């Protein structure tokens, strides 16, 4: 997604299941920009 920023989600993925999964992921309350940029922290 970072490589093609500025494109809509349907233009980023050819697979309809990946598109739905992306929208589901971003629909969650936990999916804030800050939380998504943190990673897992398990290095």
BELVENTA-V963340 format. One line per field, one symbol per residue. burial: + if it has 16 or more other C-alpha atoms within 10 Angstrom, else -. A space follows every 10 residues. Layout:
# BELVENTA-V963340
burial->???
This chain:
# BELVENTA-V963340
burial->--------+- -+------+- ---------- ---------- ---
